[in-house]
Amino acid sequence: MSRSFLAASMPAPWRIAVTGVALVAAFVAPPVQAQVQPSPDLGQLTQRWINDALQQTPQSTPLRMEVDVGALDERLRLSPCTHVEPYLPAGARLWGRSRLGLRCLDGATRWNVFLPLTIKAYGPAWVLTSNVPMGTALTEADAAQAEVDWAAEPASVVADPAMWVGQVASRQLLAGQTLRQAMVRAPHLFKSGAQVRVVAEGPGYAVTATGQAMAAGAVGQTVRIRMSNGRIISGIVDETGAVSAAL
């Protein structure tokens, strides 16, 4: 049996910050020590630790958190312990499917066990209303707002329409999918092999020339350009489709 609880049931309202790729997904809570009886209720100890850890995150985008705590293997027989410390194992996170470590620091036998966790974070996002072929620019009509689990996938949710309207589908997108960063990209301003304007700047000078793009380029991307003398340089594509390079 698993034990579920809602963070919303806590006495005071709280929020989780979710930013771009890194997000709560990267949050690591400080160790919280708990004094318990020789036969501790590990479920309650775990619930208190997670509630405290989630409350410590910065406030930004409001999300409704739901945490499901799994059960230890019934075959385990833990010796009495008067000091159990919950902790996040290296590489673990309080987001999506994870696990929480419990270690005995004061007992006849030191033990260390892991509880499986599933942490869901429900909030507003944009869900596709129809299929979008790869390479097609998205419009406002392609998605509708709905409440979804932000933690269901590793990629960050694109919550701001300005970040996806006009962007191009990086792969075939299907109706019902939540728009996430890995699903869209900036449109290409030129194709591989196209002649592009190159603006090269150095100390006290600026030179404009033409070169051949060695790959398609979008705003903000770094691309390689073959110049007329055969030299290959790298530069960043600007909003006009020109490539800015430093020499």
Residue pairs with C-beta under 8 A, 6 or more apart in sequence:
1 71
2 68
2 69
2 70
2 71
3 43
3 47
3 68
3 69
3 70
3 71
4 66
4 67
4 68
4 69
5 47
5 67
5 69
6 64
6 65
6 66
6 67
7 14
7 51
7 54
7 64
7 65
7 66
7 67
8 64
8 65
10 51
10 55
14 54
14 55
14 57
14 59
15 57
15 59
15 60
15 61
15 62
15 63
16 24
16 54
16 57
16 60
16 61
16 62
16 63
16 65
16 121
17 23
17 24
17 57
17 58
17 59
17 60
17 61
18 24
18 60
18 61
18 63
18 121
18 123
18 150
18 156
18 157
18 159
19 60
19 156
20 156
20 181
21 155
21 156
21 181
22 156
23 95
23 156
24 57
24 93
24 94
24 95
24 121
24 151
25 93
25 95
25 96
25 151
25 154
26 93
27 53
27 57
27 93
27 94
27 95
28 88
28 93
29 49
29 52
29 53
29 56
29 88
29 94
30 56
31 85
31 87
32 49
32 52
32 53
32 85
32 86
33 83
33 85
33 105
34 45
34 48
34 49
34 83
34 84
34 85
34 86
35 82
35 83
36 45
36 81
36 82
36 83
36 84
37 82
38 80
38 81
38 82
39 80
40 81
40 84
42 72
42 84
42 102
42 115
43 69
45 84
45 86
45 102
46 69
46 86
46 100
46 102
46 115
47 67
47 69
49 86
49 100
50 67
50 69
50 94
50 100
50 117
50 119
53 94
54 65
54 94
61 123
61 159
62 123
63 121
63 122
63 123
63 150
64 121
64 122
64 123
64 147
65 119
65 120
65 121
65 122
66 119
66 120
66 121
66 122
67 117
67 118
67 119
67 120
68 117
68 118
68 119
68 120
69 100
69 115
69 116
69 117
70 115
70 116
70 117
70 118
71 115
72 113
72 115
76 113
78 104
78 111
78 113
79 104
79 107
79 108
79 109
79 111
80 107
80 108
81 104
81 105
81 106
81 107
81 111
82 106
82 107
83 104
83 105
83 106
83 107
84 102
84 103
84 104
84 105
85 102
85 103
85 105
86 100
86 101
86 102
87 100
87 101
87 102
87 103
88 94
88 98
88 100
88 101
89 99
89 100
89 101
89 114
92 98
92 99
92 100
92 101
94 117
94 119
95 119
95 121
95 151
96 118
96 119
96 151
96 152
96 153
96 154
97 116
97 117
97 118
98 116
98 117
98 118
98 119
99 114
99 115
99 116
99 117
100 114
100 115
100 117
101 112
101 113
101 114
101 115
102 112
102 113
102 114
102 115
103 110
103 111
103 112
103 113
104 110
104 111
104 112
119 151
120 149
120 151
120 152
121 149
121 150
121 151
122 147
122 148
122 149
122 150
123 147
123 148
123 150
123 157
123 159
124 145
124 146
124 147
124 159
125 145
125 146
125 147
125 148
125 150
125 157
125 158
125 159
125 178
125 179
126 143
126 144
126 145
126 146
126 158
126 159
126 161
126 164
126 178
126 179
127 143
127 144
127 145
127 146
127 148
127 176
127 177
127 178
127 179
128 142
128 143
128 173
128 174
128 175
128 176
128 177
128 178
128 179
129 141
129 142
129 143
129 144
129 175
130 142
130 175
131 172
131 173
131 174
131 175
132 138
132 142
132 169
132 172
132 173
133 169
133 172
134 169
134 170
134 171
134 172
134 173
135 168
135 169
136 168
136 169
137 166
137 167
137 168
137 187
138 164
138 165
138 166
138 167
138 168
138 169
138 184
139 165
139 166
140 161
140 165
143 164
143 179
148 157
148 178
150 157
152 178
153 178
153 180
155 180
155 181
155 182
155 183
156 180
156 181
157 178
157 179
157 180
157 181
158 164
158 179
158 180
158 181
158 183
158 184
163 184
164 179
164 184
166 187
167 184
167 185
167 186
167 187
168 184
168 185
168 186
168 187
168 188
169 183
169 184
170 182
170 183
170 184
170 185
171 183
173 183
177 183
185 218
186 218
186 219
186 220
186 221
187 218
188 216
188 217
188 218
189 217
189 218
189 219
189 237
189 241
190 196
190 213
190 216
190 217
190 241
191 213
191 216
192 213
192 214
192 215
192 216
193 212
193 213
194 212
194 213
195 210
195 211
195 212
195 213
196 210
196 211
196 212
196 213
196 217
196 225
196 241
196 242
196 243
197 208
197 209
197 210
197 241
197 242
197 243
198 208
198 209
198 210
198 211
198 225
198 227
198 233
198 235
198 242
198 243
198 245
199 206
199 207
199 208
199 235
199 242
199 243
199 244
199 245
200 206
200 207
200 208
200 209
200 233
200 235
200 245
200 246
200 247
201 207
201 244
201 245
201 246
201 247
202 246
202 247
207 247
209 227
209 228
210 228
211 225
211 226
211 227
211 228
211 233
211 243
212 225
212 226
213 223
213 224
213 225
213 243
214 223
214 224
214 225
214 226
214 232
215 223
215 224
216 223
217 223
217 237
217 241
217 243
218 237
219 237
219 238
219 239
220 236
220 237
221 236
221 237
222 234
222 235
222 236
222 237
223 234
223 235
223 236
223 237
223 243
224 232
224 233
224 234
225 232
225 233
225 234
225 235
225 243
225 245
226 232
227 233
233 245
233 247
234 245
235 243
235 244
235 245
235 246
236 243
236 244
236 245
237 243
238 244
